[in-house]
Amino acid sequence: MNGNRFGRLFQVTTFGESHGEAMGCTVSGCPAGLELSEEDIQADLDRRKPGQSMITTSRGEPDDVSIKSGIQDGYTTGTPIGLVIQNKDARSEKYEPFITAPRPSHGDFTYSAKFGTRNWGGGGRSSARETVNWVAAGAIAKKLLEREGIELKAHVNQIGDIEAPDVSFEEIKEHSEQNDVRCAHPETAEEMQERIEEYQQEGDSIGGSIYFEAQGVPAGLGAPRFDSLSARLGQAMMSVPATTAFEFGLGREAREWTGKERNDDWEFDDEGNPTPVENDHGGIQGGISSGEPIYGEVTLHAPTSIPKSQQTADWETGEIKEEQVIGRHDPVLPPRGVPVVEAMLALTLVDFMLLSGRINPDRVDDQPGEYDTDYHPSNPRNE
């Protein structure tokens, strides 16, 4: 099974199934000298973990991360960072009806058709549980980006037909974590919460979308064509489970604009450098970052595991059956998807920062050959 690695220089390789013993990943390509602790990673994992509110699954996973390698005295060593998160609350027996009778619109049938077998407990490898690894790796990427003055954030901007008005980056930072929906517009968040609870009570689910933005990204990240920043960012976001659409800049709205309306004129900034007058291009022109904020949107469909009775076909018995998915599931995905989208944005950007030489791939202090550093271990016998 391929497709378990993301990144060119900052590489994340993940493992684990929803109801297996543990989830985990290896992060290769993180430069030495980055101060890093389990607490740094845990902060984002706590935003993604299940059971955090009434509109998330009740599965009780603490999602405590353990760093197994790549750290010495609180600093990265430049070697692979091993991260493990134990699964504590798996209940696979509720998935037995679907071993040979695939759940509607899940990966059950397709995984069995491809591999001739599958780990069926909780959806196995196809479960969104696996994104816990992405968020853990993304927390490391965020720390590297922060050193370079790059800041990123996301929030839920639509649930069903309830859409939040445009909000500023500062408002997203200030308000998105103040409600269970993670919407940066408090009044809209209340409406969204009520709508989610309605579907939850009906035994159904609803879709939505997540707006993301990154500020401080330098001009020049990305490569022409197949390794463009937009192409790689699209791959990252379309990898998020349940994603049906990815947009940046004007996105789909661009089809309604004329060339004159969409084109961003140029002017000089205070330092005499060319800068776009507007940013309808979403921070990316010609597949390469322009130095303006990068922003976009990810659409997630409604969760497919719902309590309502649905039809399936059991290939072992030849029967058409009506089954209910009894397990513990989210009625909506964007609230817990916010840190996942942030993680994939961070992983994409930090990879390009390394590829472009903006970050030294060996060490964050960018002092080749210097061995007597502040983060080098000291010999206790010399004290």
N, C-alpha and C positions, 0 to 999 in steps of 0.2 A: 504494500500500500504506500504509494507516494503522496506528495502533496501535504506533507506534515512540517514543512520548513518554509519560513518567510524571511526575506531579506537577502541582500547581496553581501555586504560586509558585516552589518549588525544582523546576525542570523538567529532566528528563534526556531527551535525544533521541539515540538510538543509530543506528549504521550498521555494515555489514559482514556478510560471509558466512564460513562456516567455513573455506573454502579460497580466499577472496579475498585481495587484497593486504594488507589491514589491517582491524582492528576499531577502533571509536572511538565517542566520544560528545561531545555538547556539554552542559555543565551551565550552565543559566541560572538566575539568582535567588540565587546565592551572594553574601551581603553582602561588602562591601569590608572589608579589614583583618584577614582570617584568615590567619595564617601557614601557608603550605602549600608543600610540596616534592614532587618526584617520589618521594622516599624514603617520604614519608608514605603515598602511594597504593600503592607497590610492596609494602609489608609485607603488605597484604591480598591483593594479586594473587598473591604467592608462596604463599599458603595455598590458593588456588583452582587454580593452574596445573597442567597435566598433567605426568606423569612424576615425581611427587614421592615415590612409593612403589610397591611391587610390586602393590598393589591399585588402582592407577589406570592409565589409558591410558598407553602408552609414547610417545605423540606428544611430540616434543621442542620445546615452545614456551617460550621464556624469559619471555614476556609482559612485556617491559620497556615501561613506560609513558613517553610523552613528552608534556609539557605544551606546547601550541602557542599558547595565548592565555589572557588573563584574569589573569596574574600579573605583578607588577612588584616587583623587588627582594625576592622571597620572600613577598609578601603578595598576596592577592586584590584586584582592583581594582573588583569589582562588575559587571564585564562578563562575557560568556560565557566559560567555561573550556573550551578544546578539548583533548581527550585522544585520543591515538592509540596503538594497540598493534599492531605488525607481526605478521603470520602468517609463520612461518619454516619450518614443517615440514609442509606440505600435500602429500598424495599422492592426487590425485583419480582416478587410473586404476583404483584398487580399487573405485570406485563406478560404473564404466561399466556393469556388468551390470544396474544398477537405474535407468537413465535412463528406460526405458519399462516396467520391471517393478518396481513399488513394493515396498520392503522392508516386511515385516509390522509393523503398528502404529506406523509412522513418519508423518511429515507429507508423504511423497513424493506420494502420490496426491491428498491434499486440496489441497496447494499447486498441483499441476498442474491440478486441476479448477477451482480458483478463478481462477488467473491465465492458464491456457493455456500456461504455461512455468514453469521454475524453475531456480535455480542448484543443480545436483545434487551438486556436489563436497562430500563430507562432510556432506551434509544442508543446505548453503547457509544460508539465513537461519533455518531451523527448528532448527538445531543448538544444543545447550547451550553451544557455544563462545561464543555471543553474550553469555552472562552475564558474561564478562570485563568488559564495559562497565559492567554494573550494580555489580560489585564496586569498580571504579575510582571511580565516582560515589558509591557508598556510603561509601568511605573519607573523602571530603570531608564528607559528611553527619555521619559519626561525629565528626570534629574539631569541628564546630559544636555537636553535642550535648554533647560532653565539656566545652565551655566553660560549659554550662548545668547541669552536674552530672548529666547523664544518661549512664548506662553500660549497655551491652547486650552479650549474649553468647549463643551457641548451642552445642549439642553433639549428637552422635548418640545417641539414647536407645533405638533399636531397629533390629536388622537381622534380617530374617526373623522367626522366633519367639523370638529371643533379646532380651530386654528388660532394660534397666538399671534398677536401683532408683532412686528419687528421690534427687537430689543437690542440694546447696545452690548458690546463685549463686557463692559463693566457691570451691566445689569445681570448678565449671565453669571458672572463670577459671584455677584452678591446674592442673587435670589434662587439660583437653580437647585441648591441643596437645602432650601428651606421648606420644601413640601415633598410629599411622597412621589408625586408624578415627575419631579425634576424639571418642571417648566419654570422659566425665569420670569414669567408674567403671572403674578399671584392670583389675580382675578380669573384668568383663563385656567390656571391650575385647578381651581375649585370646580369649575365646570367639567374639566377633564376627569377629575376624581369621581364626580357624580355619575358621569357617563360610564366609566369603567365599572363602577359598582353595579350599575344597572345590568350590564352584560354578564357580570360575574353571578348575579342572582338568577339570571336566566339560564345559567349553565353554558354560556357562550363566551366568545372573546372578541377583541377588536384590534385593528392595526393602528399604525401611526408613523410618525417620522421624527428624526433627530437632526437638528441644525448643529454644525460644528464650525469653529473658527480658530485660526492660528495667527498670532501677531508676532512681529519681530523676525519673520522668515526673510533671509537675505535674498537678493536677486541672484539668479544663475543656477538654482538647483533643478536638476532634471537633465535628461538627454533626449535628443530628437527621436521622434517616432515611437518605437516599441518600448523604450525605457523613459518615456516622458513622465513628468511628475503627475500629470492627470491620469495617464494610463496605469501607473503603479498605484496611485491613490484609488483609482476605480477598482483595481484588483483587490486591494486591501478591504475596501468597504463592501464589495460584493461577496467577500468571503464570510462576512458576518452572517450567522444563521438567520433565515427569514427575510433577508434583504431582497427586495424586488426592483429597486431603483437607486441610482447614485447620481447626484448632480453637483456641479460647482458653478460659481458665478450665477448668471441668470438661469442656468439649467434649462428646463423645458420651456421656460418663458421666452428664451432667445428666438424660438421659431416665430414669434409674433412681432419681433422688432426688425426694423430696417437696419441696413448696414450703418447708415449715418447715425441712427439712434443708439446703436450698440457700441460703436467705436469709441474708445476712450482717447480723447485728445491728450497731447503732452504739454507740459510746462516745466519750468525749472523750480527746484525746491530752494530753500534758504542757503544751501551750500553749493548751488549751481549745477546740481545733477538733474537730468531729465526725470520726471515723475508723472504718472498718469493723473489727469484731472479727476477722473472718477475711477471706480473699481468694479465695473460691471463684469469684467473678465474673471473675477474671483481670485486674483492673485497669481494667475497662470496665463501666460501668453506663449504660443508656439510650443506648448508642453513644458515650459521652463518658468520658474518662479520669477515674478516681476519686482519683488520687494514689497508689494502691497499685501494686506492681510489675505490669507487663503480661507475661503469659506465655502460651504456647501451643505448638502442635505442627504440623508440616507432614509429610505422608506422601508419599513418593516411590515410584513403582512401579519394578520391576526394569528396568535398561537394556534397550532393545529390540534393540540391535545385539549379536548373539551369534554365536559361531562355528558353532553347531549349524545343520544344514541345515534350511531352512524353505521352504514353498511360496509361490510368487508367480505372478502372471498378467501376461504381456507383451502389452500391448494393440497393440503394433506388429506382432508376429508371430502373435498369437492363440494362443500356446502357454502351457500350464501348466508351470512350471519349478521345479526344486529348486535353490536358491542358498544360498551361505554368505556372510555378511558378514565379509569378510577384514580390514577395516580395524582400526585400533588403538582399543580402546574400554574403558571402565570396566566392571568386573564388578558394581559397586555405586555408587550415586550420592551418598548422604548424606555421606560423608567430605569430598568436594570441594564439596558443597552447603551446608555450614555457613557459609562466608563469604558465599555468595549469599543465604541466608536472613537473615543479619545485615545485609547491605546493603539488602535490601528493607524490613526493619524500620526501619533508620536513615533511609532516604529517606522513608518514610511519616511518621515522627515529626518529622523536621526540617521537612517541609512544613507540618504542623499547628502547629509552633512558630512558623513565620513567619506563617501565616494568623491565628493568635490574637494576634499582636503580642508574643509572649514573646521573639522575636528580631527586632531591627530589620531590615527587609528591605534597607535601604540599606547599613548599616555595623555591624560587630560591636561597636564601642565605644559605640554608642547616643548619639552627640554630634552631632545635626544642626547643620549650619552650621560646625562646627569644621574648618578646613582645614589648620592647622599641626599635624599629627599625628606620632606616632612612626613611623608606617608610610608617610608621604608621602616620595617621593624627594627627595634633596637635590641642589642644584646643585653639581657638582664645581668650578665656577669660583669659588664662594664660599669654598672652603676655603683 
